[in-house]
Amino acid sequence: MIEFDQSMKKLRSVNGYLGSAVLNFSGETLYMDEENTSVDIAYSASIFNDAFRMISESSLDVGFADASLVESRTEDGHVFLINSSGDAGGDNFSKLTTFAIFRDDGNVALGKMIMEKTVQNMSKAMNEL
């Protein structure tokens, strides 16, 4: 099985990081870190995941591929969802989505890069199960 806590360790060390989750294709929370925030990460991730799915469907409707990243930027911070559906191969079991919240003054560019790499690596590991 995948050690989600170990996989997300690098993301947790990024300046401005507040919390994160890993969701499977059906939106179930497989991993959650809400230590640095009073937010219900599982609930927030589910709400954002629903919106992410609608955006992905709309992307397909206009002839594009599935959405791979959605960012919500406010004056206070950033919320990201990055999925692995762009990875060639694999079935729905191996498709994962990472969700993270960052303060506005954090290193959000580094956070996004780490999230993209991490979700691809976790998805590959799921595909090998």
Salt bridges, closest charged atoms under 4 A:
ASP5 OD1 - ARG12 NH1 3.19
GLU71 OE2 - ARG73 NE 3.81
GLU71 OE2 - HIS78 ND1 3.04
GLU71 OE1 - LYS112 NZ 3.22
ASP104 OD1 - HIS78 NE2 3.21
ASP105 OD1 - ARG103 NE 2.88
